[in-house]
Amino acid sequence: MTGAEHEQLRDTATLLGDRFTKLAAQRGRPGRQEYTADRTELRWQRYELLGMLEAVNNERAALGKPPVDLAAIRLADGQACGHVDYARKFPWYCAEIVYGVFPLVKEPPAETSASRAGKE
């Protein structure tokens, strides 16, 4: 990774960190401490993961990259869990997903014009 690429990664991690801070600030809202309908996680957890998924895929779209799924964001979350600096690690790992360098997530194949034509 070049110095310029590392700076870009750092800037994206900062942007995603700001997004995560805004999402995390919503934890105390009514109903967020309850479990999701499938009882697999608390609503605030799902809210934060989905918010980060949207942010990551927005950044990837701006780079012309295909979207990732929620499983990718869960892997980043799992990798950051337990770290004293979780609030910094999680956005950093999400930024790595944006650029396709997070080692636990395989880069999705790029859409071809043929596959796009099939969707229309």
MILODO-87463 format. One line per 4 residues: number of its first residue (from 1); their letters; for each residue x, y, z of N, C-alpha, C. Coordinates in nm, 4 decimals, padded with zeros to 6 digits. Atoms other than C-alpha are relative to their C-alpha. Example, Ala and Ser with C-alpha at 12.3 -4.5 7.8 and 13.67 -1.06 7.14 Angstrom:
<nodes>
1) as) 00.0890/-00.1190/00.0000/01.2300/-00.4500/00.7800/00.0900/00.1200/00.0000 ~ -00.0820/-00.1190/-00.0060/01.3670/-00.1060/00.7140/-00.0770/00.1090/00.0730 $
</nodes>
This chain:
<nodes>
1) mtga) 00.0858/-00.1166/00.0000/00.0000/00.0000/00.0000/00.0911/00.1237/00.0000 ~ -00.0794/-00.1218/00.0089/00.1445/00.3360/-00.0999/-00.0404/00.0977/00.1100 ~ 00.0325/-00.1025/-00.0986/00.1518/00.6381/00.1270/-00.1317/00.0693/-00.0315 ~ 00.1244/-00.0661/00.0407/-00.1276/00.8020/-00.0734/-00.1208/-00.0900/00.0254 $
5) eheq) 00.1104/00.0940/-00.0247/-00.3427/00.4887/-00.0499/-00.0290/-00.0111/00.1493 ~ 00.0196/00.0066/-00.1445/-00.2852/00.4741/00.3247/-00.0715/00.1257/00.0499 ~ 00.0690/-00.1241/-00.0374/-00.3910/00.8386/00.3574/-00.1482/-00.0067/-00.0367 ~ 00.1391/00.0135/00.0442/-00.7062/00.7636/00.1584/-00.0754/-00.0940/00.0937 $
9) lrdt) 00.0607/00.0947/-00.0940/-00.7795/00.4659/00.3839/-00.0262/00.0684/00.1342 ~ 00.0153/-00.0716/-00.1272/-00.7244/00.6811/00.6935/-00.1143/00.1014/-00.0070 ~ 00.1069/-00.0988/00.0153/-00.9533/00.9551/00.5602/-00.1371/-00.0675/-00.0027 ~ 00.1264/00.0739/00.0046/-01.2255/00.7010/00.4844/-00.0345/-00.0556/00.1376 $
13) atll) 00.0241/00.0499/-00.1359/-01.1840/00.5467/00.8304/-00.0509/00.1123/00.0900 ~ 00.0476/-00.1151/-00.0784/-01.2307/00.8932/00.9808/-00.1454/00.0307/-00.0340 ~ 00.1374/-00.0238/00.0443/-01.5455/00.9486/00.7740/-00.0943/-00.1053/00.0575 ~ 00.0833/00.1076/-00.0524/-01.6836/00.6083/00.8751/-00.0065/00.0045/00.1521 $
17) gdrf) 00.0010/-00.0163/-00.1453/-01.5844/00.6738/01.2366/-00.1010/00.1047/00.0430 ~ 00.1004/-00.1023/-00.0288/-01.7934/00.9904/01.2338/-00.1408/-00.0564/-00.0154 ~ 00.1307/00.0629/00.0225/-02.0846/00.7917/01.0913/-00.0341/-00.0952/00.1144 ~ 00.0225/00.0949/-00.1087/-02.0425/00.5222/01.3559/-00.0346/00.0735/00.1302 $
21) tkla) 00.0280/-00.0783/-00.1208/-02.0372/00.7845/01.6349/-00.1447/00.0469/00.0007 ~ 00.1395/-00.0451/00.0098/-02.3704/00.9197/01.5095/-00.0971/-00.1169/00.0202 ~ 00.0857/00.1174/-00.0177/-02.5188/00.5715/01.4916/-00.0020/-00.0436/00.1462 ~ -00.0108/00.0460/-00.1386/-02.3935/00.4768/01.8394/-00.0726/00.0939/00.0963 $
25) aqrg) 00.0690/-00.0968/-00.0861/-02.5444/00.7933/01.9853/-00.1497/-00.0302/00.0104 ~ 00.1426/00.0340/00.0010/-02.8875/00.6442/01.9072/-00.0345/-00.1202/00.0880 ~ 00.0236/00.1216/-00.0797/-02.8463/00.3440/02.1404/-00.1070/00.0156/00.1064 ~ 00.0937/-00.0202/-00.1097/-03.0563/00.4960/02.4166/-00.1428/00.0296/-00.0413 $
29) rpgr) 00.1364/-00.0302/00.0451/-03.3610/00.5643/02.2022/-00.0961/-00.1107/00.0412 ~ 00.0995/00.1004/-00.0412/-03.6821/00.3887/02.3035/-00.0046/-00.1184/-00.0973 ~ 00.0106/00.1225/00.0795/-03.7011/00.0294/02.1851/00.1326/-00.0563/-00.0472 ~ -00.1288/00.0471/00.0505/-03.3324/00.0008/02.0960/00.0662/-00.1015/00.0923 $
33) qeyt) -00.0576/00.0965/-00.0939/-03.2545/-00.2063/02.4065/-00.0734/-00.1337/-00.0056 ~ 00.0758/00.1241/00.0158/-03.5024/-00.4749/02.2979/00.0654/-00.0865/-00.1079 ~ -00.0506/00.0914/00.1022/-03.4186/-00.7802/02.0902/-00.0740/00.0184/-00.1317 ~ 00.0634/00.0012/00.1313/-03.4886/-00.7973/01.7193/-00.1039/-00.1119/-00.0022 $
37) adrt) 00.1073/00.1002/00.0089/-03.7853/-01.0082/01.6078/00.0561/-00.1420/-00.0016 ~ -00.0585/00.1347/00.0043/-03.5537/-01.3040/01.5400/00.0821/-00.0331/00.1257 ~ -00.0648/00.0160/-00.1307/-03.4022/-01.2572/01.8908/00.1485/-00.0309/-00.0093 ~ -00.1422/00.0284/00.0164/-03.0461/-01.2751/01.7577/00.0903/00.1115/00.0513 $
41) elrw) -00.0807/-00.1121/-00.0476/-02.9302/-00.9308/01.8695/-00.0915/00.1122/00.0473 ~ 00.0769/-00.1169/-00.0426/-03.0407/-00.6071/02.0278/-00.0216/00.0921/-00.1193 ~ 00.0334/-00.0873/00.1130/-03.2047/-00.3526/01.8012/00.1080/00.1042/-00.0265 ~ -00.1046/-00.0991/00.0239/-02.9281/-00.0982/01.8558/00.1175/-00.0624/-00.0746 $
45) qrye) -00.1090/00.0667/00.0719/-02.6728/-00.3548/01.7346/-00.0326/-00.0105/-00.1488 ~ 00.0413/00.0135/00.1402/-02.8669/-00.4232/01.4171/00.0000/00.1363/-00.0690 ~ 00.0044/-00.1356/00.0548/-02.9202/-00.0487/01.3633/00.1410/00.0480/-00.0382 ~ -00.1366/-00.0429/00.0275/-02.5471/00.0202/01.3867/00.0620/-00.0788/-00.1149 $
49) llgm) -00.0562/00.0815/00.1079/-02.4503/-00.2701/01.1616/-00.0585/00.0392/-00.1356 ~ 00.0632/-00.0390/00.1265/-02.7033/-00.1729/00.8951/00.0420/00.1399/-00.0433 ~ -00.0477/-00.1349/00.0317/-02.5952/00.1907/00.9169/00.1401/-00.0022/-00.0576 ~ -00.1365/00.0108/00.0522/-02.2332/00.0941/00.8634/00.0014/-00.0710/-00.1352 $
53) leav) 00.0113/00.0652/00.1303/-02.3316/-00.1378/00.5791/-00.0344/00.1031/-00.1079 ~ 00.0397/-00.1037/00.0952/-02.5020/00.1534/00.4063/00.1171/00.0950/-00.0288 ~ -00.1127/-00.0920/00.0180/-02.2020/00.3821/00.4637/00.1119/-00.0642/-00.0818 ~ -00.1049/00.0710/00.0745/-01.9528/00.1216/00.3374/-00.0399/-00.0136/-00.1466 $
57) nner) 00.0424/00.0193/00.1387/-02.1580/00.0481/00.0268/-00.0123/00.1317/-00.0757 ~ -00.0006/-00.1311/00.0652/-02.2009/00.4200/-00.0459/00.1411/00.0365/-00.0447 ~ -00.1397/-00.0283/00.0349/-01.8223/00.4600/-00.0391/00.0477/-00.0909/-00.1122 ~ -00.0391/00.0940/00.1058/-01.7754/00.1495/-00.2522/-00.0627/00.0399/-00.1331 $
61) aalg) 00.0680/-00.0425/00.1229/-02.0305/00.2745/-00.5055/00.0722/00.1198/-00.0622 ~ -00.0726/-00.1176/00.0498/-01.8405/00.6033/-00.5332/00.1308/-00.0400/-00.0692 ~ -00.1225/00.0511/00.0617/-01.5337/00.3969/-00.6265/-00.0284/-00.0956/-00.1159 ~ 00.0372/00.0931/00.1066/-01.7280/00.1865/-00.8772/00.0128/-00.1455/00.0387 $
65) kppv) -00.0126/00.1378/-00.0497/-01.7055/-00.1244/-00.6596/-00.1375/-00.0562/00.0330 ~ 00.1293/00.0617/-00.0344/-01.9891/-00.3732/-00.6041/-00.0232/00.0022/00.1507 ~ 00.0305/-00.0029/-00.1439/-02.1680/-00.3748/-00.2680/00.0432/-00.1284/00.0698 ~ -00.0241/00.1170/-00.0846/-02.0816/-00.6074/00.0167/-00.1285/-00.0274/00.0769 $
69) dlaa) 00.1195/00.0338/-00.0764/-02.3351/-00.7841/00.2352/00.0237/00.0217/00.1493 ~ -00.0068/-00.0224/-00.1441/-02.4088/-00.7586/00.6046/00.1018/-00.0924/00.0663 ~ -00.0980/00.0929/-00.0573/-02.1873/-01.0604/00.6722/00.1395/00.0626/00.0038 ~ -00.1302/-00.0660/00.0026/-01.8833/-00.8524/00.5744/00.0126/00.0977/00.1168 $
73) irla) -00.0015/-00.0964/-00.1094/-01.9745/-00.5833/00.8264/00.0047/-00.0731/00.1336 ~ -00.0040/00.0803/-00.1229/-02.0344/-00.8477/01.0929/00.1421/-00.0525/00.0260 ~ -00.1382/00.0450/-00.0181/-01.6821/-00.9814/01.0313/00.0885/00.1123/00.0531 ~ -00.0760/-00.1147/-00.0495/-01.5361/-00.6339/01.0809/-00.0343/00.0269/00.1467 $
77) dgqa) 00.0455/-00.0204/-00.1371/-01.7439/-00.5935/01.3975/00.0618/-00.1060/00.0918 ~ -00.0554/00.1092/-00.0804/-01.6314/-00.9321/01.5276/00.1498/00.0145/00.0215 ~ -00.1438/-00.0195/-00.0107/-01.2672/-00.8511/01.4582/00.0323/00.1130/00.0980 ~ -00.0229/-00.1152/-00.0877/-01.2977/-00.5213/01.6496/-00.0467/-00.0249/00.1430 $
81) cghv) 00.0551/00.0267/-00.1338/-01.4944/-00.6641/01.9445/00.1107/-00.0392/00.0969 ~ -00.0971/00.0314/-00.1032/-01.2965/-00.6822/02.2644/00.1178/00.0954/00.0038 ~ -00.1086/-00.0972/00.0007/-01.0513/-00.4106/02.1643/-00.0412/00.1206/00.0840 ~ 00.0286/-00.1176/-00.0810/-01.0276/-00.1207/02.4062/-00.0351/00.1189/-00.0891 $
85) dyar) 00.0274/-00.1086/00.0955/-01.0399/00.1052/02.0996/-00.0957/-00.0462/-00.1109 ~ 00.0998/00.0524/00.0941/-01.3365/-00.0699/01.9364/-00.0559/00.1095/-00.0912 ~ 00.0617/-00.1083/00.0775/-01.4852/00.2642/01.8246/00.0937/00.0545/-00.1076 ~ -00.0952/-00.0373/00.1048/-01.1698/00.3239/01.6197/00.0271/-00.1177/-00.0935 $
89) kfpw) -00.0306/00.1202/00.0806/-01.1034/-00.0331/01.5028/-00.1128/-00.0347/-00.0973 ~ 00.1115/00.0393/00.0854/-01.4522/-00.1052/01.3683/-00.0083/00.0875/-00.1251 ~ 00.0009/-00.0812/00.1227/-01.4591/00.1968/01.1310/00.1238/-00.0231/-00.0877 ~ -00.1211/00.0262/00.0788/-01.0993/00.1206/01.0271/-00.0186/-00.1274/-00.0829 $
93) ycae) 00.0232/00.1252/00.0740/-01.1915/-00.2367/00.9338/-00.1052/00.0205/-00.1093 ~ 00.1003/-00.0306/00.1029/-01.4977/-00.1047/00.7503/00.0635/00.0751/-00.1168 ~ -00.0713/-00.0708/00.1068/-01.2699/00.1322/00.5558/00.0833/-00.0980/-00.0826 ~ -00.0747/00.1023/00.0736/-01.0525/-00.1663/00.4662/-00.0934/-00.0771/-00.0929 $
97) ivyg) 00.0973/00.0665/00.0864/-01.3666/-00.3341/00.3293/-00.0293/00.0876/-00.1214 ~ 00.0255/-00.0918/00.1118/-01.4329/-00.0239/00.1173/00.1042/-00.0202/-00.1096 ~ -00.1087/00.0097/00.0975/-01.0931/-00.0639/-00.0509/00.0389/-00.1433/-00.0353 ~ -00.0255/00.1398/00.0351/-01.0989/-00.4432/-00.0621/00.1268/-00.0566/00.0597 $
101) vfpl) -00.1236/00.0485/-00.0615/-00.8036/-00.4937/00.1741/-00.0221/-00.0627/00.1380 ~ 00.0273/00.0661/-00.1281/-00.9777/-00.6329/00.4848/00.0170/-00.1495/-00.0231 ~ -00.0359/00.1382/00.0331/-00.8311/-00.9839/00.5000/-00.1081/-00.1048/00.0210 ~ 00.1029/00.1005/-00.0266/-01.1445/-01.1602/00.6276/-00.1158/00.0026/-00.0998 $
105) vkep) 00.1104/-00.0141/00.0949/-01.3722/-01.0437/00.3440/00.0533/-00.0127/-00.1419 ~ -00.0362/00.0182/00.1403/-01.3356/-01.1719/-00.0082/-00.0716/00.1073/-00.0825 ~ 00.0559/-00.1059/00.0840/-01.3900/-00.8952/-00.2624/-00.1069/-00.0599/-00.0930 ~ 00.1043/00.0532/00.0890/-01.7242/-00.9509/-00.4440/00.0375/00.0249/-00.1460 $
109) paet) -00.0317/-00.0197/00.1417/-01.6991/-00.9939/-00.8199/-00.0663/00.1265/-00.0530 ~ 00.0559/-00.1193/00.0632/-01.7519/-00.6815/-01.0255/-00.1145/-00.0410/-00.0911 ~ 00.1125/00.0260/00.0895/-02.0790/-00.6631/-01.2121/00.0463/00.0198/-00.1429 ~ -00.0304/-00.0155/00.1423/-02.0431/-00.7169/-01.5830/-00.1199/00.0631/-00.0681 $
113) sasr) 00.1131/-00.0585/00.0730/-02.2556/-00.5448/-01.8422/-00.1048/-00.1058/-00.0306 ~ 00.0953/00.1091/00.0270/-02.4116/-00.8853/-01.9170/-00.0870/-00.0268/00.1226 ~ 00.0807/00.0267/-00.1189/-02.5182/-00.9361/-01.5547/-00.0936/00.1166/00.0285 ~ 00.0886/-00.1161/-00.0176/-02.6566/-00.5813/-01.5403/-00.1164/-00.0071/-00.0977 $
117) agke) 00.1053/00.0091/00.1009/-02.8539/-00.6430/-01.8590/-00.1073/-00.0987/00.0437 ~ 00.0962/00.0998/-00.0480/-03.0155/-00.9477/-01.6982/-00.0921/00.0537/00.1072 ~ 00.0807/-00.0581/-00.1066/-03.1450/-00.7298/-01.4148/-00.1026/00.0989/-00.0543 ~ 00.0893/-00.1017/00.0560/-03.3174/-00.4828/-01.6452/-00.1178/-00.0619/-00.0725 $
</nodes>
